Amino acid sequence: MKNEKRFSSLPGKLVSPLKLCVALAAFFTLHSSLLISEANAQGKYTHLVNPLLGTATLHDPADLGYVPQWRTWGAEVFPGSSLPFAMVQVSPVTMFGSGAGYQYEDEVIYAFSHTNKGHWNLNHVPMIAYAGDIGPDDYASPFSHERESAAPGYYSVFLERGGIEAEVTSTLRAAVHRYRGRDMGLLLDLQRANDRVRRWSISQQGSNSFSGWQQGGETVFFWAETSAPIESISHLRGKGARRLTIVDFSRKSDVLEVRIGFSFTSVENARENLRAEVGQKSFDEVRVRADDEWNAMLGKIRVEGGTDRQRGLFYTTLYRSMLWPALRSDVGSDSRVYTNPSFWDDYRNKLVLMALMAPDVAADVINSITLRGEQSGFMPTFFHGDHASVFVAGTYLRGIREGYDIERAYKLLMNNATVEGKPARRGGQDSYGGRPYLSEYIERGWISEEVMDPPFVTADERKSAVTKTQEYAYDDYATALLARELGHTDDYELLIARKDNWKNLFNPANGFMQGRFEDGSWVEPFDPYFPYYAYMYREANGWQSIFYAPHDPQGMVDMYPSPAAAEAKLDSLFTEPWRGIQAHNMSGFIGQYCHGNQPDHGFPYMYYWLGKQPKSQAIIDRIMETFYDMGPHRLAYCGMDDAGEMSAWYVMNALGIYTFSPADPEYIVSVPLFDRAEMDLGSGETFTIRRKGSGHTIRSITVGGRKLNGFVLPHTALTTGKEVVVRVN
């Protein structure tokens, strides 16, 4: 098929860059040049990371693109302690029910919860020390950012209510709390989490231990050991069934330590996890080990050049990229089991970055989703689309083939591609299994949209028929690549024939991807500027859905009457002003392009297929310069991080290699942000990329001293340790 090698014929014609204004950003706070020089000299990278970045929310209409009528969603990240891909994320809660439980603008802390994704769920087992009088709904403590500190594997804050200095650190499956104050007790608010809590239990276990569980979306078990002997466990009762658990101690001391282990299988396993990972280690020993773990992970990429701010942003976004999926198996388990990735968000880049830096984790994640999928007969999906196909195919084609059974995974992917799924008309998970509306997609080559009369609602749950058609076509392409590699010729022919289905919803009259009714007529009325949210498109408008065909960008260009017409349409994406409409997840605009949400994150690269690479680079540079430390505190992203996708976008583009089509084992080369970057790969090789010169225009790319034809770098250049040199002016 002509499109299978679509990158090999990328045009090489170069012209002057699009003149885009680049906003000057303030110096990246908390990261002085002294700290950076010291970190590089000592091989320490955690000093460059600011876990508070992404915790603030945007309020200024100039940043958002509209006058906010409600609090917008920020990056929704947590500032607390975790290890890479850990079970435990211990972090302060300033607002239950918010994305990560923490908002920088808030002024009180309720507790420290122990699981976190930054996505309106989890926040299990809230616990904190207290002193003085409290009530079931009156126990939050004021705090000040002036007495707050965060680093990978560590968080501390002064709790003004009770005068308590609180610190937390963690291992993979346990957390350690240390409190300094007077007459302290411990409270647990087990009736609260970001999931709806259905049941919970807690009981004393000996003189210095207690255990229990909390059941919400998942059931989490815990075993805790305290430095002071427990006198009693009681409950403060409020209105109705409201109860707050209080742990009193028979001997008061100025320092209280609580070590708490977790499991998603049993209390006994939680105890074993705690004893195996913490044992008799002191708080400081656990903290140092957490710091060492993060330095080992972050140190797999070493950059030179750039500004202090750019290096700080780079290592902070790299840190954010390595937190999820989360471990769910216990010490001594036969294999490591992880949660499902946030496929709709992070298949684009983050999962590829994870596979490059931690191929063993990528393999375990594939094994985990395979085991989980065999219970239902379908490979798990997330939110929208069927992008486990892209993750599995891309990982296998990049040579990561140990630690999972590819044929078992492939069987489930084929079920997803051939067996109708049942739609779930609710937020979050898109289907109960498989692809919804698959039959009509297969029968006619596209999914029809419902008839809906205006006024339209920007958060209504509908079929998102255009987006589903586009994404299913790409998912079919990804599974077809895997089928071919595994020798399943019939499956390959079946699926590769569907890869052009996205073309069935391209309206040549207006140059947009547009919905059709069941009779084949175009959806009317149609406004490409309106964010229908789930009608026709998924969290997007017509502009933000216009160029999605990552497996066939040249085919997308060819849909227009001429390259000039395609370029004019692409220019309009970045110049047509946003119309001031507020919708969830949508903020941070360059024209109609929205960097605050995922659907159009690949669109800046479309200029490559028009021979206008400098135009792409001007936009990429503007995004990296503008959208990652926004707001008055320079602590806001322009939109949600979504389990690391937004962060991974920055990391990959700063390196100068982006996964335009993540199913394919290759990368589109852009201008690296740094003079030199080295990446240690799981293959044992070290990949190096260097930038020579400055500017937007790539003049040449050499791989191991040989000139690269075009702009696409094969994965083998990374795994064989070739040095890539990008010459620019």
N, C-alpha and C positions, 0 to 999 in steps of 0.2 A: 504494500500500500504506500502511496506516495508520501503520506503525511507521517509515516513512522520515523523518518529521518528528517523531520521538518527543520531542525536547527542547522543542518549541515549547509544549507544554502542561504544563511542569513546575509543580507546585503552588507557591503563594506563601505558604501558611500557615506562620507561624513560632511556635515555642514556646521555652521555656527550654532551654538546653543540657544535655546529659547531664553529670552531675557526675563527671568523671574526674580522678583525682589526677595531677598533673603533677610529675614528678621534677625537682628542681633540679639543673642540670648545672654543672660547674666552668667557670671562665673558659677560653675557647678558647686553648690554649697557643700560644706563639710569635707572637701577634698582638696586640700592645699597642695602646692607643689612639693612642700617638704614631705608630706605623707606619701605622695606618689613616688618620689625619689627613694625614700626609705623602703617602701614596699617592694619596688623593683630590685633594690640592692639585696634585700633579705629573702627574696622569693615569696613574699607575702602579698596576697592579692585581696584578702578580706578587708584590708584598710581602704581599698578603693571602692568598696560597695556601700551604698546607702540604702538600707531596707525601707526607709521612710519614703523613698521615691515611689510615686504611684499611689500614695495613701491620701493625697489631697484631691479635692473636687474643684472643677472649674465653675466659675460663676460669671465671669466677664463675657458679655455678648460678643466682644471682639475675638475672644478665644473660641467660643462655642459655635458662632455662626447664627445665633438667634438669641432673643431675649428669653431666658429660662422661665417657664411657668411652674416648674417643680425642680427639685434637686436632681441634677444630672448624674448619670453614673460615671464615676471616675475609673481609674484602672482597677479598683476594687481588689487591692492586694493587701496582704497582711505584713506587719513589720516585725513579727516575733521570730522565735527560734525554730529552725528545722534543719535537717541534713538533706542532701540530694535524694529526692524520690522516697522520702521517709514516710512512715506511718503517722508520726506525730508532728504536728505544727502547733507549738504552744505560743499563744499570741493574745494581746489584750483585746477585750471587748468593750467598745465604747457605745455600741448601738446593736442590740439584737435585731436580726432581720435585715441588716445591711449586707452588702456583698461579702466582705471579709470580716465583718463584725467590728471594723475599726475605720473611723473617719478622722482625718487630721484636724478638722474643724471642731470636733467634739471636745467637751471640757471635762468629762468624767469617765472613769473606768469602772466597769462592773466586776470584771473577773478576768482570768486567763482561761481561754478555752484551749482544747488540745488537738483538734483537727481543723484543717482549713484548706480551702481551694480558692477562695475569693469569688464565690459564685452562688451566694444565697442559700447554701446548704452547709452541712457539717457544723462546726463550732461546738463539738461535744464536750461534756463534763466541765462546765465553768467552775473555777475554783480560785480562791484568793484569801490571803490573810486579812484580818481586820482587828481593830481595837476600838473600844468604846461601844456606845449604844447603836444598834442597827435594827431594822425591821425587814419583813419579808419583801417589801418593795422599796426599801429605803436603806441601801447599803453601798451605793456607788460612791466612789471617791473622786473629788476634783484632782486634777494634775496639771502640770505645766510642761510644755515642750522644752523649757530651759533645763528641766531636771529629768530628761528622758534621753535614753541612748539605745541605739540599735546597731547590731552587726550580725553577719551570718553566724548562726548558732548561739546568739545571745541577745537579750533585751533587758533593760532596766528602766525603772521609773520610780519617782517618789510619790507615794500616795498621801495626799495632804490630809485626808480624813484618817486620823489615827497616827499620823506621822511615821509611816512605814516605808522603808527603802525596799523595793521589790526587785528581784532579779530572777530570770528564768534561762535555762539552757536545756539541751536535749540530745538524745541519741536517736537511733532509727525508730525505736519502739517505746521510748520512755522520755519523761521530762523530769527535771530537777528544779524545784523552786527554793529560793533562799530569801527570807524576810528578816529585816533588822528593825526592831522597834521595842515596844514595851507592852506587856499584858495582852499578848496577841492570841487570837483564836483563828480558826480556819472555817470558811464557809464554802458550801457547794450549792449552786442553784441548778439542781438536776432536772427541774421542770422546764428549763430553757435550753434551747439550741437554735440554730438557724433552720434545722429540720423541725417539724412538729413532733414534740416528744409525746409518745403514747404511754410508756410505762418506764419506771426506773426503780432502782433498789440500792441501798447502802447499808452496811453493817460493820461493826467492829470485829477485828480479827487479832486478838492478842493485845498486849499492852501498847504496842507502837504501830499498829497496822489497821487499815480498814480496806474494804473492797466493795464492789458493786457493779452495776451496769446501767446503761441508758439506751433506750430503744427509740429511734426516730426513723429516718430513712434507712439507716443501718443500726445494728445493735453493737455497741462498743462496751467491752468489759475492762475493768481497771482494778489494780492492786496498788495501794499506797502505803508507804512506810514513813513515819515521822521521827524527827530527832528528839521530840519530847514525848513522854508517856501520855496516852490518851486517858482522860478522866471519863468522858461520856460523849455520845453522839445523840443529839436531840434535834428537834425541828421547831422552827418559828412558824407559827400558823397565821396566815392572813385571811382575807376574805375568800369565801368559797373553799376550794380545794388547794389554795396556794400554800406551799410549804418551802421553807428555806432550811437546808441542813447545816447544823452547827457542830463543829468538832472542838470540844474544850480539852484543855491539857491540865494535868494535875501539878505539873511543875512549870512555872513560867520562866522564860529565859529571853535574853535580848536578841537571840538568833534562832529562827525556826527554819528548818529544812524539811521539805516534803519531796520524796522520790516516788514517782507514780508511773507504773508500767501499764501498757495497753495491749489489747488483743481484740480481734473481731471473731474469736472462736470461743473463748472461755476465760473465767477469772483465773483459773490455775495457769493457763498459758500467759496471761498478763503478768502474773507473779514470776514465772520463769523468764519472760522477756526482761523484766526489771532486773532480776538477779544476774542474768547473763550479760546485760549491757551496762548496768550501773554498778551493781554489787556494792563494794565498800569504797568506791571512788568518791572523792570529795567533789563539791560543786565546781571548784576551779579546775580539777582534773578533767571533768566532763566538758567544761567549757573549752579548755585547751584542745582536747581531742576533736571537738566540733570544729574549731578553727582550723585544725590540721586537715580535717576532711574537706573543708571548703577550699583551702589553699591548694590541695591536690587536684580538686576538680577544676577550679578556675585557672590554675596554672597550666592546664593542658593547652591553653592558648596564651601566647606571649606576644604582646604588641610593642612596637617602637614607633616613636613619632607621635604626631597629633598633639592636641592641647591637653592640659590637666582635666578640663571639663569633659572632653571626648573620651579620655581613658576612664574617667569615673563613670560616665554613662555606659561605656562598653562593658565594664566588669559588673556593673549593677544589672544591666539587662541580661548578661550572661548568667548571673546568679538567678534571676527570675525565670530563666528558661529551663533551669535544672531542678525545679521543685515538684513537678507533677508529670506523670501519674504518681499515685501514692501507694506505698507498700501495704499489703493486707495479710501477708503470711507471717507466721511466728518463727522465733528462733528454733532451729532443729527441723523445720519443714523440709520436705523432699525438694521443693522448688520455691522460688520467689514468685508470689502472686501479687499483681498490681491491679489497681482500679482501671476502668476503661479510660483511655485518653478522651479529651474533648475534641473528637475527630473533626467536627465542622470548623472549628477554630484553628486547630494546630496541625492538621495534616499538611498545611501549605508550606511550613518551614520548620516549626519547632521540633516535630518528631524526626525530621531528617537531621537536625542539629544534635538531638539526643542520640541518634544512632551513630553519628560521627564520634561523639565524645564518650558515649557509654553503650557500645554495641551489645554488651551482655544484658543491659536493662531493656534495650529494644527487643532482643530475642525473648526475654522473659515476659514482656508485655504481649507479644504475639502469642506466646504459649498461654498466657492468662486469658486473653480474649477468645482464644480457641476453646479452652476448657469451658468458659462461660457460655460461648455460643453453642456448644454441643448439648447444653441443657435445653435450649429452645429450638435448635435446628437452624438458627440464623447467626451470622456473625454480628456482634453488637454494633448498633449505630448510635450516634449522639446528635440530638437536636434536629439535624436536617441532613439529607444526603446519605451516602453509603461509603464514607471515605476511609473505612478500615481497608478497603480494596487498595487505595492509593498507598497507605502506610505499609501494608504487607508486601505489595508488589515492589514498591520502591526500596524497602529494606532488603528483600531477597535479591533484587537485581544489583544492589550495591555490595553484594557478597557476604552478607550476614546470614548464615545458613545453619548455624549450630544452635541448639537450645530449644528448638521447637520442631514440630512435624508440619512441613509445608503442605503436604497432601491433605492433611486433616483441615488445615486452615483454608486451603483452596476449595475444598468441598463446600465449606460454609459460605465462602464468597460466591460460589456458583449458585447456591441456594438463594442468596440475596438477589442475584441477578436474574433468576428465573421463576421464583415463587412469590406470589403476591403477598405483600405485607399488609398489616392492619393499621390504618392511621389512628393516631392518638390525638384527639382534638383538645390538647392542653399544652401549656408552656413546657419547655424542657425537652424531654425525649420525644422525637418526632414520630416514632412508630413503636408498636409493641413487638415488632420483629420483622426484619426484611424491609423492602421498599414499598411504601404505600403508593397506590395508583399505578402499579407496575404493568398491569394488564393493558391498560389503554396506552401506556408508553410503548409497549412492545407492538401492539396492534397498529397504531397509527403513526408512531414515531415521535409523538409529543403528548403532553398531558394537557387536557382542556381545563379552562378556568370556569368558575361558577359565575352566573349572572348576579351582579350586585349593583344596586342602585346607590348613587351618592346621597348624602355625604359619606365619604370613606373615613374609616377609623384607622389611625396609625398604629394600633397595637392589636387589631383583630386577628384571630387565628383562622386562616383560610388555607387553600391548597398550595399556595406558592408555586403555581404550575410552571412558570417560566424557569425559575431557579431550579426546580426539580428536574426539568428536562435537560437543562444545561449540565447539571451536576451528574445526573445518571449517565449522560453520554461520556463524560470524563471517567466516571467510575467503571463503565464498561470498557473503555480504552485501557485503564489500568489493569483490570482483571484479564483482559485479552493479552497484554504483555506477559503476565504471569503464566497464562495458559500456554502461550507459545514457548516460553522458557522451559516449562515442564513437559512439553511434548503433547499437549492435549489439543490437537489440530482442529477437531470439530468444534470444540468450545471456542477456540480462537476465532474461527471463521464466523461463528454465531455472534460473538460480542463485537468484533472489529467492524462488523457491518452496521452497528448502532452508533459508532463514534461520531457520525455526522448529524445525529438527530437534532442537535442544537440549531442547525440551520433551518429547521422547519418553523421556528418561531422568530426568524429574522424578517422584519417587514421592510422590504426595499423602498417603500414609499417614504419612510421617515428615517431609516437607518438605525432603528432600535430593535432590540429583542422585545417582543410584545406578545401578550397572551392571546389565545384563541378560545372562542366558545366551542361547544361540542359540534356545532354545524360547520366549523372551520373558519367562521368569520372572525375578524380581529376584535378584541375587546374594545368597546367604546362605551363611555367616553374614556379617553386615554390622555394622561398627563405625565410625561416622563420626568417632570420636576417633583411630583408628589411622592413622598415616601409611604407607599401603600403598606409596607411592613411585612405583611404575609399574604397580600392579594397580588397575584402574579409573581412578586419577588419576595425573597426572604431577607428582611431587615435592610431594604435597599429601595431605591427608585430605579427608573429606567436608565438613567445615566450610569449608575453604579453597577448595572448588570450588563452593560452594552458589549463589553469586549471579553467576556468569560468564555474562553476556549483554550485552556492552557496546553492542550495537546495539538492544537492546530491554529496558531496565531496567524500564519500566512493565509490560511483559509478564511480567517476572519477579515483580514485586510482585503482579500479578493471578493468579499461580499459587496464591497462598495464599487461604484462605477469606475474608479481609478484610484491609484495610490494617493493622489492629491486630495480626492474626496475623503478617503479614509483618514488622512492626516488632518484635514479640516475638522472632521468629527472628533478626533482625538484631542486636538487643540481645544475644541469647545468644552470637552469634559473638564479641562483645567482652567477655563476662563469664564464659563457661564456661571453667574453668581448663584450661590445657595439662596433659596427663597425665604429664609427665616423661619422655617417650620421646625418645631421641636419633636423629635421622636426618640424613643429609647435606643441607646447604643450609638447614636449618630451625632458626632461632633468632630471638630477639627477638619476644616474644609480647605481645599485649594480648588476654587470654582465649585463644581459639583462633585469632584473627587473627595471621598470621605475617608480619612486615615483612621478615624476613631472606631471603625468597624471593619470586619474582614473582607466583605465581598469583592472589593475592587483593589485589593492590595497588590495584585500583579499587573495592574493596568499601566503604571509608569513605564514599564519595560516595552510596551507595544511599539514605541518609536523605533526600536531596533529593526523591526520588520518593514520599516519605511525608510531605512537608511539614515535615520536621524538620531543616532545614539546619544549625542550631546544633549538633546532635549530631554531624554530620559534621565540623564545624570543630573541636570539642573533641578529636576523635580525631586529625585532621590535625595540630593544634598539639602534641599529646602525642608523635606520631611525630617531628616535626621537632625537638622539644625534647630527646628522649630517645635516639634511635637512631643518631645520626650522629657522636658523639665519645664513645664508651663506654670502659669499662675503666679501669685504674689510671693509664694514661698519657694518657687521653682521645684515643686514636689508633685506636680500633676502630669499624668499622661493625657493625651488628647482624647482617649477613649479607653475601653476595657482591655486589660492585659489578656484576659481569656486563657488562663492556664499557661501563659508564657508565649503566646503567638505574637503579640505586639512586641514583646521584648526580643524574641528571636528574629523578627524582621530587622530590628536595628543591628543585632549581632551579625547576621549574614551580610547585610549591605555594608556594614563597616569593614568586614573582611573583603568585600568585593566579589562574593560568589552567592548568587541567589537561586533558590529552587523554583524557577518559573513553572516547571512541570515536575512536581515532586515524585511522581511515579517513575520518571525516567532517571537513570543514573548519570546525571549531568547537571551543570550549573551554568547560568548565564553570568558572564563576567561584567562587573561594573567597576568604577574607579574606587580602589580601596581608600578607606579613610586614613589609614596609617601607612607610614613608610615601609614597614615590614611587619609581618605577622607569621608566627609559627604555630601550627596546631598538631598536637600529638594525637594520632588516630588509634583506634582499637586494633588495627592491623599491625601495630608496632612501628609504623612509619611516621615520619614527621613531614607534614605538608607546609611549604613556605610560599607566601605570596608577597611580592614587593611592588611598591609603586615608585616609578621613576618620573619625576616632573610633577606639575600641578595643573589643574584645569579640569574641564568637563569632557574633553575630547580624547578618546582612546586612539592612539596612533598605531600601536602594535601590541600583541600579546605573544610572549614566548613561553614555552613549556619545556623545561630541561634544555634550554638553549635553542629549541626549534620553534619556528613561527607557527602560531595557531591560526588556522584558516577560519575566520569568523570570530564570534564572540562566545561560543559555548565550550565549556571545559568538561571533558569526560571525567567521570568519577575515578577512573584508573589513574589520572594524573595526581590525584590526592593519595591514593593507596600505594602508589609506587614511589612516593616521596619526591616527585619532581618539583623543582622550584619554578614558580610562575612569576613572570615579570610583566607588569602592565605599564607601558610607557604612555604618558599623557601630556597634553599641553592645552 
